[in-house]
Amino acid sequence: MKIKPYLKQGRRASQVICLLIFLFLFRQTDYSGQDILPYAVNILFRLDPLVFAAITLAKKTFITLLWPSFIIIGLTLVFGRVFCSWICPLGTLIDISGRFIKPDKKNHLHLPYLKYILLAIVLVSSVFGVQLLGFVDPFSLLVRGMVFSIDPMFHYLVSGFFNGVYSSGPPLLSDMTEPLYGFLKTYLLPYKQSFFYLSFLSFFLLVFVFLMEFFARRFWCRNLCPLGGLLALISKLSIFKRIPVKACKNCGLCESGCRMNAFDKDRRFLFEECTLCMDCLEFCPDSIATFKVFTLKTPPALNIHRRQWIAAGFIGLALPVLSRTNAISRMSEDALIRPPGALEEDQFLAVCVRCGECMKVCINNALQPLFLERGLEGMFTPTLVPRVGYCEFNCTLCSQVCPTGALQKLSLAQKHEFVIGKAYFDKNKCMVYAQHNACIVCEEHCPTYDKAIKFTEINLRDVAENKVVLKQPYVVEALCIGCGICEQVCPVQGRAAIRVTGKSSISTLKSGYGSS
């Protein structure tokens, strides 16, 4: 039995299986009625060698969570860039989109050195504490785009359709569709309808990857993917390679049909560009093309010049300096409230991969991505926005899902004591202080065992000169953890009368605002 015809089928089967696993884990990255994630939903990032390299350089130490990346490194050392065509879910989706997006045959845009430049910039910047990984890592782009835009749109459209049928359609049709809607809610729809800042930007960054197919097949993988660049460097040492090592003189089918354009101008085969898609086995009319175990005495040079490496290194060095001399870095961080378990700010920024997983599992949709409020290095990182939602007192999901340890895993007892901010009263807006109206909403909702919001009773007279007793609220700073529920439920219109500030500015709170 000839094995060649089955290799391409095996590759497609592997792609489908890995994509289904990815989608299954993505759906499991959600609240399920209990404070536990039963699967290693963040395994995709932990398998990513680029995440391992960038985070290790940033932390200057080995991150135990990322040991699975050695599985992919081992596969690459043996088979080359097999990950890109057999495992990567983004690569699979790009292949699927290629059935609908056809490149212009007159366009021969090929810039393979760009992925090495991006790789060098990411790694050098990581050494100096600026993490650019979240802007170019394929998994960050894919997962974040799905979290912030695709998943909310899917929920909105599906729920809107079935709700419309239920409210406006005939009862018979509603009875028929309700079981289907129940099935979708159980297995396919997210737990809740979520809303995120930067949903448009995340959507278009992800769509950009697919639109590049108009320029060439697998344009992202060929030219821009820094993970592909890292795997290409590792694959120089691989032992499972394609032969012949050069395109045949009288036939250029494998060369013209290669989705990765893995041939140089002299028609020599570039092993580091090959993703083992096995297309060339079909193209070859004489069945000459095959794969076997062998090594080259003198590996060919990469598609990048020394000057380009040096330029990339200088850019990677300049970006951390720019980020620290940007005026935004000197602005107040009052509104910056990191999730429970967050490392100190400098370490957090260096380790966070901007994947959006913590924001996806947040029960109350309270975690939102930053834009440029903290400069480029803070973009897409999570912050608590109490007016959107609050941090659930008995939830530790965000600390469980973080793939790199930017959020330390917390037990429920540790979560109850972890301080993410402090609340304070704006006496000019509070109904009790400013209008002498009774209100105890913030105290009623305070979740700490010993209420962090307490009252002082004062005697006043109303407009009819009747004596009334009002409860003036104040915050016991030692008991407040900054969950934000008080700000969420405050009945004052617009900006709340009680607000939560980040840990970094707790000491600068104005005493006139009633914090004690």
C-alpha positions in Angstrom: 0.0 0.0 0.0 1.4 3.4 -1.0 1.5 5.8 1.9 1.9 9.1 -0.1 -1.8 9.6 -1.0 -2.8 9.2 2.6 -0.3 11.8 4.0 -2.4 14.8 2.7 -5.6 13.2 4.0 -3.9 12.6 7.4 -2.9 16.3 7.5 -6.4 17.4 6.8 -7.8 15.0 9.4 -5.3 16.4 11.9 -6.3 19.9 11.1 -10.0 19.2 11.6 -9.4 17.4 14.9 -7.1 20.1 16.3 -9.6 22.8 15.2 -12.5 21.0 16.9 -10.4 20.6 20.1 -9.6 24.3 20.0 -13.3 25.3 19.6 -14.3 22.9 22.4 -11.7 24.4 24.8 -12.7 27.9 23.7 -16.3 27.1 24.6 -15.3 25.5 27.9 -13.5 28.8 28.8 -16.7 30.1 30.3 -18.7 30.1 33.5 -20.6 26.8 33.9 -22.4 27.4 37.2 -19.5 26.6 39.4 -16.2 28.2 40.2 -14.0 25.7 38.4 -12.7 25.2 34.9 -12.6 21.4 34.3 -10.2 21.4 31.4 -6.8 22.9 30.6 -8.6 25.6 28.4 -5.4 27.7 28.1 -3.3 24.8 26.7 -3.0 26.5 23.3 -0.9 29.3 24.7 1.1 26.9 26.9 2.0 24.9 23.7 3.2 28.1 22.0 7.1 28.2 21.8 6.9 32.0 21.1 5.0 32.6 24.3 7.6 30.5 26.2 10.5 32.4 24.7 9.0 35.9 25.2 7.7 35.3 28.7 11.0 33.5 29.8 13.0 36.5 28.5 10.7 39.0 30.2 10.7 37.1 33.6 14.3 36.0 33.4 13.3 32.7 34.7 11.6 29.5 33.6 7.8 29.5 33.8 6.6 26.1 34.8 3.2 26.6 33.3 4.7 26.8 29.8 6.5 23.4 29.8 4.0 22.0 27.2 5.8 24.3 24.6 8.6 21.7 24.6 6.2 19.3 22.9 6.0 21.5 19.9 9.7 22.3 20.0 10.4 18.5 20.0 8.0 17.9 17.1 9.7 20.8 15.2 13.2 19.3 15.8 12.1 16.1 14.2 9.6 17.1 11.5 10.2 20.8 10.9 7.3 23.3 10.8 4.7 20.5 11.0 2.8 22.6 13.6 1.8 25.2 11.1 -0.1 22.9 8.7 -1.1 20.0 11.0 -2.0 21.6 14.3 -2.4 25.4 14.3 -6.1 26.4 14.4 -5.4 29.7 12.8 -3.6 28.0 9.9 -6.5 25.7 9.4 -8.9 28.6 9.3 -6.7 30.4 6.8 -6.7 27.2 4.6 -10.5 27.2 4.8 -10.7 30.9 3.9 -8.5 30.2 0.9 -11.3 28.3 -0.7 -13.2 31.6 -0.9 -10.4 34.2 -1.1 -8.3 33.7 -4.2 -5.0 35.6 -4.6 -4.3 37.7 -7.6 -2.1 35.6 -9.8 -0.3 38.7 -11.0 0.7 39.5 -7.4 3.9 37.9 -6.3 4.4 39.7 -3.0 6.8 37.6 -1.0 8.5 39.1 2.1 9.6 36.1 4.2 12.2 38.1 6.2 9.4 40.2 7.8 8.5 37.3 10.2 12.1 37.2 11.4 12.1 40.9 11.9 8.9 40.8 14.0 10.3 37.8 15.9 13.5 39.8 16.8 11.5 42.9 17.8 9.3 40.8 20.1 12.1 39.0 21.8 14.4 42.0 22.3 11.5 44.1 23.6 10.6 41.2 26.0 14.1 41.3 27.5 13.6 45.0 28.4 10.1 44.4 29.9 7.9 45.5 27.0 5.6 42.7 25.9 4.6 43.1 22.2 3.6 39.4 21.9 -0.1 40.1 22.1 0.0 42.2 18.9 1.5 39.6 16.6 1.2 36.1 18.2 -1.3 34.2 16.1 -3.1 32.7 19.1 -3.5 36.0 20.8 -5.0 37.5 17.6 -7.3 34.5 17.1 -8.5 34.1 20.7 -8.8 37.8 21.4 -10.8 38.4 18.2 -13.1 35.5 19.0 -13.6 36.7 22.6 -14.2 40.4 21.9 -16.1 40.2 18.7 -17.0 36.8 17.1 -18.4 35.2 20.2 -20.6 38.2 21.3 -21.9 38.6 17.7 -22.7 34.9 17.5 -24.7 35.1 20.8 -26.4 38.3 19.8 -27.6 37.0 16.4 -28.7 33.5 17.6 -30.5 34.7 20.7 -32.0 37.6 18.8 -33.4 35.2 16.2 -34.9 32.8 18.7 -36.2 35.6 21.0 -37.9 37.1 17.9 -39.5 33.8 17.1 -40.7 33.4 20.7 -42.2 36.9 21.0 -43.6 37.5 17.5 -44.0 34.1 15.9 -46.9 31.6 16.1 -46.9 29.4 19.2 -46.5 26.3 17.1 -43.2 27.6 15.6 -42.0 28.7 19.0 -42.7 25.2 20.4 -40.6 23.7 17.6 -37.6 26.1 18.0 -37.3 26.1 21.8 -35.7 22.6 22.0 -33.1 23.7 19.4 -32.5 27.0 21.3 -32.1 25.0 24.5 -29.5 22.7 22.9 -27.6 25.8 21.5 -27.6 27.4 25.0 -26.3 24.3 26.6 -23.5 23.4 24.1 -22.7 26.3 21.8 -23.7 29.7 23.1 -21.7 31.5 25.7 -23.0 31.8 29.2 -24.1 35.4 28.7 -24.2 38.2 26.2 -21.0 40.0 26.6 -19.9 43.5 25.5 -16.3 44.6 25.2 -14.3 47.7 24.4 -12.1 47.4 21.4 -14.4 44.8 19.8 -14.1 46.6 16.4 -10.3 46.8 16.6 -10.0 43.1 17.6 -12.3 42.0 14.8 -10.5 43.9 12.1 -7.0 42.8 13.3 -8.2 39.2 13.0 -9.9 39.8 9.6 -6.7 41.4 8.4 -5.0 38.0 8.7 -7.5 36.5 6.4 -7.6 39.4 3.9 -3.9 39.0 3.3 -4.9 35.9 1.4 -5.7 38.2 -1.5 -1.9 38.8 -1.8 -0.8 35.2 -1.6 -1.8 31.9 -0.2 -0.9 31.6 3.5 0.5 35.2 3.3 0.4 35.5 7.1 2.2 32.3 7.7 4.8 33.0 5.0 5.7 36.6 5.8 4.3 37.9 9.1 3.9 35.2 11.7 6.7 35.5 14.3 5.8 32.0 15.7 6.3 30.7 12.2 9.7 32.5 12.2 10.7 30.9 15.4 9.6 27.4 14.3 11.5 28.0 11.0 14.7 28.7 13.0 14.2 25.5 15.0 13.4 23.5 11.9 16.9 24.2 10.5 17.9 21.3 12.8 15.0 19.0 11.8 15.8 15.5 10.4 12.6 14.8 8.4 12.9 16.6 5.1 11.6 16.8 1.6 13.5 15.5 -1.4 14.6 16.4 -4.0 16.2 19.5 -2.5 15.7 21.3 -5.8 12.9 21.7 -8.2 13.2 19.5 -11.4 14.5 21.3 -14.5 11.7 20.3 -16.8 8.8 20.6 -14.3 7.8 23.4 -11.9 4.6 22.1 -10.6 5.7 21.7 -7.0 7.4 25.1 -7.1 4.4 27.0 -8.7 1.8 25.2 -6.5 3.6 25.4 -3.1 1.4 27.3 -0.7 4.4 28.5 1.3 6.5 29.4 -1.8 9.3 27.3 -0.2 11.7 27.7 -3.2 14.4 30.4 -3.7 15.2 32.2 -7.0 17.6 29.3 -7.9 14.7 26.8 -7.4 16.4 25.3 -4.3 14.0 24.1 -1.6 13.9 26.1 1.6 13.3 23.5 4.4 12.6 26.1 7.0 9.6 27.4 4.9 8.1 24.0 4.4 5.1 23.2 6.6 4.7 19.6 5.5 1.4 20.2 3.8 2.1 17.3 1.4 0.7 19.2 -1.6 3.8 18.6 -3.6 3.3 14.8 -3.4 0.2 15.3 -5.5 1.7 17.8 -7.9 4.7 15.5 -8.8 3.7 13.6 -12.0 6.6 11.1 -11.6 6.2 10.6 -7.8 9.7 11.8 -7.2 8.9 14.1 -4.4 8.9 12.4 -1.0 9.9 12.9 2.6 12.6 11.0 4.5 15.0 11.2 7.4 18.3 12.9 6.6 20.4 15.9 7.5 22.3 18.5 5.6 26.0 19.0 6.2 25.6 22.7 5.4 22.2 24.1 6.1 21.2 26.9 3.7 21.1 30.5 4.9 17.8 32.1 6.1 15.8 34.6 4.0 17.1 37.6 6.0 20.2 39.7 5.9 22.4 40.6 8.8 21.5 44.3 8.4 17.8 43.4 8.8 18.6 41.4 12.0 20.5 44.4 13.4 17.7 46.9 12.4 15.1 44.6 14.1 17.2 44.5 17.2 17.5 48.2 17.4 13.8 48.6 17.0 13.2 46.1 19.8 15.5 48.1 22.0 14.0 51.4 21.1 10.4 50.5 21.8 10.9 49.9 25.6 12.7 53.3 25.8 9.9 55.0 23.9 7.2 53.4 26.2 9.0 54.7 29.3 9.4 58.2 27.9 5.8 58.5 26.6 3.8 61.1 28.5 1.0 58.6 29.0 3.3 56.6 31.3 3.3 59.6 33.7 -0.4 59.8 33.9 -2.4 58.9 37.0 -3.4 55.3 37.3 -6.5 56.0 39.4 -8.9 54.1 37.1 -6.5 51.1 36.5 -7.9 48.2 38.5 -6.2 44.9 37.6 -8.0 41.5 38.2 -7.5 39.5 41.4 -4.1 37.8 41.5 -2.4 40.3 39.2 1.4 40.6 39.6 2.9 44.0 40.3 2.3 46.3 37.3 5.7 46.1 35.6 5.7 42.3 35.9 2.1 42.0 34.8 2.7 44.0 31.6 5.8 41.9 30.9 4.0 38.5 31.3 0.4 39.2 30.0 -0.1 37.9 26.5 -3.3 40.0 25.9 -5.2 36.8 25.1 -8.5 38.0 26.5 -9.2 34.7 28.3 -9.7 36.4 31.7 -12.2 38.8 30.3 -14.1 36.0 28.6 -14.6 34.0 31.9 -15.5 37.1 33.9 -19.1 36.4 35.1 -20.2 40.0 35.2 -18.4 41.2 32.1 -16.5 43.5 34.5 -13.1 43.0 32.9 -12.5 45.2 29.9 -9.4 45.7 27.6 -7.5 48.9 27.8 -6.9 51.0 24.7 -4.1 53.6 25.0 -4.9 54.7 28.5 -1.6 53.3 29.7 0.3 53.5 26.4 0.9 50.9 23.8 2.4 48.4 26.2 -0.9 48.4 28.2 -3.2 47.9 25.2 -5.5 44.9 25.4 -4.6 44.2 29.0 -7.6 43.8 31.4 -8.9 46.3 33.8 -12.0 46.3 36.0 -14.7 48.8 34.9 -17.2 48.8 37.9 -19.9 50.7 36.0 -20.0 47.8 33.4 -19.8 45.1 36.0 -18.2 44.1 39.3 -15.8 41.4 40.5 -17.9 38.5 41.9 -16.8 37.9 45.5 -16.9 34.1 45.1 -15.3 33.7 41.7 -11.7 32.8 40.9 -12.1 31.9 37.2 -9.8 34.6 35.8 -6.9 33.5 37.9 -7.5 29.9 36.8 -7.5 30.6 33.1 -4.4 32.8 32.8 -1.9 30.8 30.7 1.3 32.6 31.8 0.8 33.4 35.5 0.3 37.1 35.0 -2.7 36.4 37.2 -1.6 34.1 40.1 -4.0 31.3 40.7 -6.0 32.0 43.9 -8.0 29.9 46.2 -11.4 31.2 47.2 -10.0 32.2 50.6 -7.1 34.1 49.0 -9.5 35.8 46.6 -11.6 37.1 49.5 -8.5 38.8 50.9 -6.9 40.0 47.6 -7.1 43.8 47.3 -7.5 45.1 43.8 -8.5 48.6 44.8 -10.3 50.8 47.3 -13.6 52.6 47.3 -14.2 56.2 48.3 -17.2 58.5 48.4 -17.6 61.6 46.3 -19.5 63.7 48.9 -20.6 66.2 46.2 -22.6 63.4 44.4 -23.7 61.1 47.2 -27.4 61.5 47.9 -26.9 61.3 51.7 -24.1 63.9 51.8 -25.2 66.3 49.0 -29.0 66.0 49.2 -29.7 64.6 52.7 -31.7 61.8 51.2 -31.6 58.3 52.7 -29.7 55.7 50.8 -28.0 52.5 52.0 -27.7 50.6 48.6 -23.9 50.4 48.7 -23.8 49.0 52.2 -26.5 46.4 51.4 -24.5 45.0 48.5 -21.0 45.1 50.1 -20.0 41.4 50.0 -17.1 41.3 52.6 -17.9 39.3 55.7 -17.4 42.4 57.9 -18.9 45.1 55.8 -16.4 47.5 54.4 -19.0 50.2 54.2 -20.4 51.4 57.5 -22.6 54.2 58.8 -22.5 57.2 61.1 -25.9 58.3 62.3 -26.5 62.1 62.1 -29.5 64.2 63.2 -30.9 66.6 60.6 -34.1 68.5 59.9 -36.0 68.2 56.7 -37.6 71.0 54.7 -40.6 70.9 57.1 -38.3 71.3 60.0 -39.0 67.7 61.2 -36.2 65.9 62.9 -34.7 63.1 60.9 -31.9 60.6 61.4 -29.7 59.9 58.4 -27.1 57.2 58.0 -24.0 58.7 56.4 -21.8 56.0 54.8 -18.1 55.7 55.0 -15.5 53.2 53.8 -13.4 51.2 56.2 -10.3 51.0 54.0 -8.8 48.1 55.9 -11.8 45.9 55.0 -12.4 47.1 51.4 -11.0 44.8 48.6 -12.1 47.0 45.6 -14.6 44.6 44.0 -16.6 47.5 42.6 -20.1 46.3 43.4 -20.8 49.4 45.3 -20.0 51.5 42.3 -22.0 49.2 40.1 -25.2 49.5 42.1 -24.9 53.2 43.1 -28.3 54.8 42.0 -26.7 58.2 41.2 -27.0 58.8 37.5 -23.8 59.2 35.4 -20.6 58.8 37.4 -21.2 57.0 40.6 -21.1 58.7 44.0 -18.9 55.9 45.3 -15.9 54.9 43.1 -13.2 52.4 43.2 -9.6 53.4 42.6 -6.7 51.2 41.7 -4.1 50.0 44.2 -1.4 52.3 42.9 -3.3 55.4 43.9 -4.8 54.3 47.2 -2.4 56.4 49.2 -3.2 59.5 47.2 -7.0 59.6 47.9 -8.2 63.0 49.0 -9.2 63.0 52.7 -12.1 65.3 51.8 -13.8 62.4 49.9 -14.8 60.5 53.0 -12.5 57.5 53.0 -11.5 56.3 56.4 
